[in-house]
């Protein structure tokens, strides 16, 4: 590797990227578009500037960029968010992805792409851009509206679908076929490894991080988190998946810990650096001759993205019981493709199955749809008003009735839905663990036993495998606790009984499969029944309690971020709990002494620690102050902590206008200036112009500002403040 060439190429694209993105910031366009333009300017296709010496150098940096980008997306994802996003987001995302996949595939075939290119095209067109939508919502001041929260929930689910899609598309590309068995095998393998990685990570990592808490300053936390990210990425490749998948999984595991915000903060500069290189590498794939030649397909695909996202997004929201207004606003917000389209396209190029002309076409579609996103978001409300006025009364009645029924069902509390939601996922998790034990036992333990034990190999294999499975089989067969109130009648017992029988059948099936792998079917039937009965009767209460504690620890680690904030399960005395809250920039006590904030009198709580970076102040005194980013340990009751939490973690409202430019400037006072014959105090400079006077130049002398100084014509005032407001005085 030519190190000098590697560094020179990186320096060239970063300098060019810096210049172009500053320009795009100035003209108020998304930075991602600036990176793509910078990549085009740095490519051999733009002959008016020097180009990079070796495109392979940029590919090297771009691969790192993909890994860090997926890790950052995972940090924002978290499976807890997926669960909290609810069925509405999952169903809507499924409708959008399925519909856009089908539309993209159909358009691809109409444009004479082969079936693999058409599948990749469908995948690229089905993913909206999280980065662009969040930026647009922030710029337009819409983050707090109801439809925005629904859209962000859909984007969370789409991120997971995109990762699954990448694995499936990779499998199809490698096998050059869409065989059902191969597809099911790939999906099953993916689900198995995702669950195993997730279980292991959630069970181990939060405990280790809490044990190392006193060593984890920002520098160490960055090293630890990036080490975990790259380590999981490499292990993912070893298991037959991509680097990006491993990075995403590790990010999603860490997203559930109480360190998620700090990790996201320290990783952001790394993500910004390598993410910019990735998007610049995307821009280097743009070829003007291809864009000119394929302008018609580019416009068609852009129209498909816009119309398809609006149609499927709106329909998905309506199906899940959202109001017509929320549905239309959500659909109009999803009208673009972004980072995942580029990642899927890069995957296709690396596998050698993507047509070279498809990449620049997709980039062009992304540029067009990204540019139009803010305008479509603004169009949503007028479109809703238009539809509302012209909607037939019968259709409006049907939509309103469906929405009310869906809301009623969601709040109703169906015992079947509630019981399945409570017990299905633990059942699936334990089943996957048992599958892992069986696979490892058959692949590694049995061949080893055949070599060293001879005739006893089958017996020892069954005995050892059943012994390893026994704790999890025992939990599967543990009677389910009564769900809901005791007065719920027999209706609540039926779902529990069905789930219990189902879990017994699963446990029996695993033992039966293990025995029949070594002996006959008849032996398997009788032996599995005896083993299941023995496990149910013999295993001690102590082991059951230990397994229950392990399960409880797993769910505590899964919910650690929320438990740490709220103080639940952290009892100190009686009904008092200790919680840890991060002071937000919008907290009204920022900068105040603890004695002045009087938290104990106002909220009934006690502040017992303040963590500021790597420093911890135990039992802080009244003179200690609170600053944004401080993590304060607070003791109080559930009610007190719930009241205090939003106050402490309050954030500043999103910027809705142009950021003021504060600097020192001079103003020459004319005869007609409104400041003449006024003092700094009476002129209300601070209130009217967001400025203060620091000095006055009168004749040949500088006069320090004071409240009683009277301004005269010809004075040159030196003031610090918002330049745009001060310019009105010139």
N, C-alpha and C positions, 0 to 999 in steps of 0.2 A: 504493500500500500504506500502510495506517495503522500507522506504526511503533509509536506508543504502544499501540494495541490489540494489536499482535503481541507486544510485550514483556509487557503486562499479562496476556494469556492464558497466555503461557509461565510467568510468575511464579505465577499462580493454580494451574495444574495441577501444577507442581513442588512447591509448598508442600503442596498436598493429597496429592500422591503421596508426599512425605516422611513425612507424618503416618501415612498408611495403611500404608506399607511398614514403618515402625517397629513398628506394631501387629502386622503379619504376621510380622515377625522374632520378636516377643515370643511369639506363639502357635505359632511353629515351622512356618510354612507358606511355600511358595515365594514369592519376591518378585514373580514374574511375575503371580501371582494378585492380589497387592496392587495392582500397576499397573492391572490390569483393573478392580478394584473402584474405585480412585481415578478412573478414566476414567468409570465409570458415575455416580459422585457428582458429577463435573464436567459431566455432560451435561445437556441440557434435559429429559431424561426423569426426572431426580431434582429435584423442585421445592422441596425443603427447603433447598437451598444455591444460591448464585449459580452461574450457568453461564458458560462462555466467551462472549465477545462475538461472535466469528466462528469457525465451525468450520473455515473455509478456512485460518485461521492455524495450527491444529493439524495440518491435512493437510500444510501446508508443512514444518513441523518433522518430521512423521512420515515424509515422503519422504526427508529427510536421514537419519532413523533407519534406514530400510530399507537405504540404501546403506552406512552404517557397519556395520550388523549383518552384511550379506553379506560385507563386506570382512573383518570379524573372523572369520566362519566360514571364509572362504578361508584366513586365516592359520593356522587350526587344521587345515586340510584337507591341503594339499600332495599333489601327484601321487605323490611318493615314498611317502607313507603309503598311498595307494591301491594302489600296486604291492605294498607290504609286507603289506597286509591280506590278500592272497591270494585264491584262487578261492572259498574258503569264504564270505567276507564278501560277495563280488560275487554269488554264486549265491543266498545267503540273502536279500540285499537285493532282488534281482530277483524272487524268489518272493513276498516280502512286498508289494512295491510293485504287482506284477501282480495278486496275489490281492486286495489291499485296493482297488485301482482298480476291479476287476470287482465286488467286493461293494458298494462305494460307488455305482457307477453303477447297479447293480440296485436298491438301496434307493432311490436318487433317483428312478428311474422308477416304483417302487411308490408313492412319495409324491407322484406327479404333477408332478415337475420335468421341464422339457424336457431334451433330450439334452445341451445345452451346460452347463446347471446341474448335471446329473448327472455329467458328466465332471469339472467343477471340484470337485464334492463328492467324487468318487473320489480326485482328487489331494490334496485336503485331508485325507482320512482315511488316506492311505497313508504319511504321514511322521511318525515318532516324534520326540519333542522331545529334542534333544541336551542342551540346557540343563537340563531337568528331570531327565533320567536321570543326568547327571554329578553334579548336586546330591544326588540320592537316594543314589547309590553312595557319595559322600563322607560324607554324614550317617550312613549305615549301616555305614561302614568296610569296603566291599566292593570298593574300587578295585583291590586287588591280586589278586583271585580270577580264575581262568581264564575263567569265563563273562563277567566284566566286560570283559576285553580283547576277547573275541569280539563283544560287543554294541557296544563303541565302534568296532570295525572296520566293523561293519554300518552304524552311523550315519554314518561317513565316506563310505561308498559312497552311502547315501541322500541325503546332501547334494548329491552330484553329480547323482544322478537327479532331485532336486527342481529343480535349475537347468535341466536339459534339459527337464523336464516343463513348467516355466513358459514356455519358448520355444514348445514344441509347443502348449500350451493357448492361448497368445497367437495363434499362427497360425490355429488352429481358430476362435477367437472372431472374429478379423478377417475371415476368409473365410466364416464361418458355415457351414462344411461340414467333413467329415472325409474329403476326397478323398485317395486313396492317393498320387497323384503330388505333390500339394501337401505332404502330410505328409513324403514322402521328400525333397522339395526343402528343406523347413524343417530337417529333421534333417541333411541333407548340408551346408547352409549353416552351420548351427551348428557341426558338427564341423570344417569347413574353417576358420572364424574362430577357434575355440578352439585348434586346432593352431598356426595362424599366430601368434596372440597369444602363446601359450605358448612357442613356439620363439624368437620375437623377445625376449620378456621374459627367458627363462632365459639366452639368449646374451649379452644386453647388460647387464641390471640388476646381477647380482652383481659384474661387473667394475667398473662405475661406482661402486657403493657401496664396494667395497674401495679404489678410487682416492681416494675422498673420505673415507676412514675417519677421518682426523685432524680433520675438520671436523664430524663427526656426533655432537654431544652430543645429549641427549634432546630439547631444543627443536628443533634442526635436523632430527633424525630424524622427529619428529612432522610437521613441515611437509612434508618430502620425501615421507613415506609417504602422508599425506592428499592431497597434490597428485597423486601417482601414482594413488591410488584414484579421485579425482574426475575426473582426466583420462581414465583408461580408461573410467569410467562414461559420460562424454560421448561418447567415441569409439565406444563400444558402441551408443549411440543413433544416431549417425551411420551406423553399419553396419546399422541396422534392428533392433537388439535393445533390451533394457531397460537402465536404469541399474544395476539390481541385478546383472545378469549381468556387466557390466564390472567392477564392484567385487569380485565373487567371484573372477573370473579374476586380477585384480591381487593379491588377497590370497593366492591359491594359488601364484602365481609367487614372491612374496616369502617364502612359507612355506618354500621350499627354501634360502633364503640363511642365512648365519650370523647375520644381524640379526633373524631371525624373533622370538626371545624378546623382544628389546628393543623391536621395533616393536609387538608384542602388548602389552607393558607400557605404553608411552607412549600407545597408542591406546585402552586399556581405559577411562580416564575419559571420553573422547569417546563411546565405544560405550555406556557406562552412561548417560550423559546423554541422548543422542538415542534410544537403544534404549528407555529408559523412556518417552519421549514417544510412541514408536510404539505400545508396549503400552497406554499410557493412551488413545491414539486408538482402539485396538481396543475398550477398555471403553466408550468413548463411543457405540459402535454398539449396545450392549446396550439392548433395549427390553423392559421388564417385561411389557407387554401381549402382545408376540410370544412371550415365554417361557411365559406362562400359556396362550396359545392353542395353542402347539406343544409342550407338555410331553411328549406321547406320542412324536412324532418324535425329540425330544431324548433320551429314554430309549432308544429303539430304536437310534439312531446311537451312543450311548455303549456299548450292549451289543455292537453290531457291531464297534466299535473294540477293545474289550477281548477279546471272543471271537476275532475275526479275527486280531489281532496275536499272541495266544497260539498259535492254531492254525498260522498261516502261519510265524511265527517258529520255533516248535518243529519243524515239518516241514522248514523250510529248513535248520536246523542238523543235523537227522538225515540229510537227503539228502547233506550235505557231509561226513559222516563223524564228526560230534561225538557224544559219549556222550549217553545219554538224560538224565542229570542236567544236563549243560551245556545241552542243548537246551531242557529245561523251564525252567531258570533264565533263559535268554536270552529265551524267549518271554514269560515273565511280567514281564520288565523293560521290554518295549516297548509296554505297554498305555496309551499316551496320544498325543495330538496336541498340537503346540505352535506354535513360531514360524513354521515354514514354512506351516502351515495358515492363519495370519493373513496371511502375505505373499501366498499364492496367492489368498486371498479378497480382499485389497486389489487385486490385479491384476485380478480379475474385475470388481470394482466400478469401477475406473478405466476399463476397456474398455466398461462399460455393458452387460455381458451377464449379470451375476449378479443373481438375484432378491434384492431388499432384505431379505427375511425370512431368507435363508439365512445371512447374516453373523452375526446374534445367535445363531442356532441352533448354528452351529459354535463360537462363543465359549463357549456354555454347555456343549457337549460337551467342549471342551478343559478347562474349569474342573473338571468332574466327573471326567474321566479323570486329570487332573494330581493332584487331591486324593487319588485312590485309588492312585496309583502306588506309594508306599512300602509300602502294605499288600499289594499284589500281589507285590512283590519279596520281602516276608517270607513270603508264602504259597507261594513256589516250592518251597522245600525240603520242607515237609510234603506238598505235592502230589506231588512226586517219590517220597517215601517211600510214599505211598498207592498210586501207580501201580506202583511196583516190587513191592509186596506182592501186587497183584492182577493183574499182567501175566501172560498165558498163557505157559507155558514155551516154546512154539514161537515166539511172537512175540519173546520176549526173546532166544532163540537167533539168530533172523534179524537182529535189530538189532545184537547183539554181533558177529556174523560180518561184517555189512556194515561196521560201524565199523572192525574190524580190517583188512578188505580195503582200505578207503579209506585208512587210515593207511599200509598197505604200499605202495599205489600212489603216495601222495604222496612216500614216501621212496625209491621204486624207481629213478627216473631214466630214464624212457622217452626214447629218443633223439629221437623225433618231437616230443614235448612240449617237450623242452629246446631243440631246434634252432629250433622255431617261436617259442618264448618269446624266444630270443636275437635272431632276425633279422626276425620279423614286424613289430614296432613300428617299427624303423628303416625298413623298406620302406614302411610306411603313411605315415610322416612325410615321406619323400622324395617319395612319390606326391602327397601334398597340396601340397607346395611346387611341384612341377611343374604341378599343376592351377592354382595361383595364378599362375604365370608365364604359362600359356596364356590364362587369363581376362584378365589385365591386358594382355597383348599384343594379344588380339583386340579388347578394348573400347577401348583408348586408342591403342596403337601403330599398328594397321592403318588406322583412319580418318585419323590424322595423315599416314601415308605416302601414302594415296590422294590427299590434297590437295596434296602437294608433289612427289611423284615420278612420278605418272602410270603409265606402262606397267611401270615397274620395281617398283611397290609390292609385288606378290605375292612376287617374288624376295627383295627386301630384308626383307619381313615374315618369310618362312621362315628366312632366314639369321640375322636378329637373334634370333628366338625360339629357334632351335636353339642359337645361341651362348649365350644366357642359360641354357638348360636343360642344356648340355653337362656342366658340373661335376657336377651331380646325376645325370645319366644315367651318367656315368663311374663314380660311386660305386655306383650300382645294378648296374652290370655288373662290378664288381670281384669276383674269385673269393673265395668265402667261405673263411675259415680253418677248418682241421680242428677239429671240436668234440670235446671229451673227450680221452681218452688215445689214443695212436697204436695201442695194442693192441686197440682196440675192434672191429677187424675192419671188414668192408664194411657192417655194419648202420648205422654212424654216417655213412657216405658217402652213402647213399641219400637221407636227408632233406636233406642239403646240396645234393645234385645237383638235387632237385626244387625247392628254394627258389631256387637259382641260375637254373634255367630259367624259373621264374615271374617273377623280377626282369628277366630279358632280355625276356620277352614284354611286361611293363609298359613298359619303356623303349622297345621297338619300337612299342607302341601309341601312346605320346605323340608320337613323331616322325611316325608315319603320320597321326595326326589333324591335326597341324600342317600337313603337306604337302597333305593332301586338302582342307584348309580354303581353300587357294589354287589347287590344281590338281586334275587328275582322279584317280580311284581308281588307275588303272594307274600313273600317275606317282608316286602316293603309295607304292605297294608297292615299286617299285624304288628310289626315292629314299630311303625310310626304311631299307631294307636297306644301301644304300651308306653312309648317314650313320652308322648304328649301327656298321658295320665300321670306318669312319674314326675314330670316337670311341674305339673299343676299341684301335686300333692306334697312332693318332697322338699322343694326349694323353700328355704327358711325365710322367716319374716325379716331377718336382718338383711338378707340379700335384696329382698323386695324394697326395703327402706333405702338401701344404698343406690339402687337403680332409680328410685324416685328422686333422691337427692341429685343424682347426675342429670336427670331430665330437668329438674328445677333449675340447676345451675346453667344448663344450656339455654333455657328460655330467659333466665335473668341476664345472661350475656347477650342474648339476641336483643333484649330490650334495655340494655345497659345505659344507652344514651338518654332514654326517657326516664329511667329509674333514677339515674344520677341527678337529673335536673329536678325531678319532682320529690326525691327523697323517699319514695315508696320502698318497702323492704329494707329500710336502713334505720330501723328503730333505735333510739337512744334510751329513752325512759318512757314507759307507759305509751302514750299516743304521740310522743314527740319523734321527729325524724330529722336526719341530717341530709340536706340537699346541697348540690353544687350548681351554681348558676353563673353564666357568663354575662358580665356587664355589657350591655349594648350601647352603641353610640347615642341612641335616643333616650337613654335612662335619665330621668330628671335629677338624679342624685350625683351625676358625673361631676367630678371636681370638688364636691362637698366633703367636709370632714364627717366622719361617722357620727360625731356628737351633734352636728347640725342637722344631718339627715334624720336622726331620731327614729331609726327603723324599728327599734324595740317598742316605742310608744305607739307608732302608727300601725304597725303590722303584728306586733307581739312576738317578733322573732329575735334571735341572737346571732350576730355575725361572729363566727369562731375562727375563721381563717380567711386570708386573702392570698391567692396565688397570682403572681405577676411575672409571666415568663417562667424562668427556672427558679425564681425566688418565692418562698412561702413565708407569709407573716402570720405566725400562730397567735391566737387571741389578740387581735389588733385593738389598739387603744382608740380613744375618741378623736385623736389628732390625725389618724390615718385617713387618707382620702381614697375615693373610688375613681377608677379610670376605665375607659373602654378597653375590653379584652381581659380585664381582671376576672378570675374565677373565684367567687366567694363561697365559702362554706357557711351554710345557714341552718340553724336548728329551730324547728317550729312544728305545729300540728299540720295535718293534711290541708285543712281549710286555710290556715295562715300562709303556707307555702304556695298554694294555688293562687292566692290573691297577690302575693309578692312577685311570682314568676314573670308575668307579662310586664310588670313595672321595671324589673331589673333588666330583662332581656329585650327591652324595647329598642327598635332600630329607627334611624332617621327615615322620614318618608322618601320615596324615590324622587329623583330630580325630575321636575316637570318642565323646566325651562333651560335657558343657556346658563352655564356656570359663570358667575361674575369674575372679571379679570381685575385683580387688585394689584395696583402698583403706584409708585410715586410719580406724580405728574405736576406740571406747572400751568398756571392760568393767569393771563394778563387781564387785569380789571379795566374795562372801559368805563366811560361816563354813565352808560346805561346798564351796567352790570347790577343784578339784584343784590350783590354782596356789598356794594358801596354804602358807606356810613353804617354798616352793621358790624357786630363783633362775631367771633367764632361761635359764641353761645346763642346770640339772637338770630343768626343766619340759619340755624338748624341744619348745618351741614351733615351732621351724623344721621339725622332722621330722614332728610329729604334726598341726600346724595350718597349715603353710606360712605362718608369720608371724614377725615380729621385733618386739620391744618397743623403742619409741623414747623413751618417758618414762613416769613414774609420778606421778600426782597424789595426794599424801598430806597430808591436812589442808589447810593453806593454801599449801603449796609444791609446786613441780614438781621432781622428782628425775630427772636424766638417767640413762638406762639404763646399767647396767654388769653384767658377768657375775656379780658377787658380791652384788648387791642381792637381799634376801629380801622376797618379797611378803607383805603383811599383810591381814587382813580389813578391808574399808572402803577399800582402795586402789582408785583408778581407773587402770587400765592403758590406755595409748594404744599400739596396735599396728597395724602395716601387714601385711596378708595377705589370704588368701581369706576374704571376708566370710561365706560359708556355713559354713566350718569354725569361724571365730571365734564365730559365733552360738551354737554348741553350748556355749560357755563361759559365756554370759550367763545 
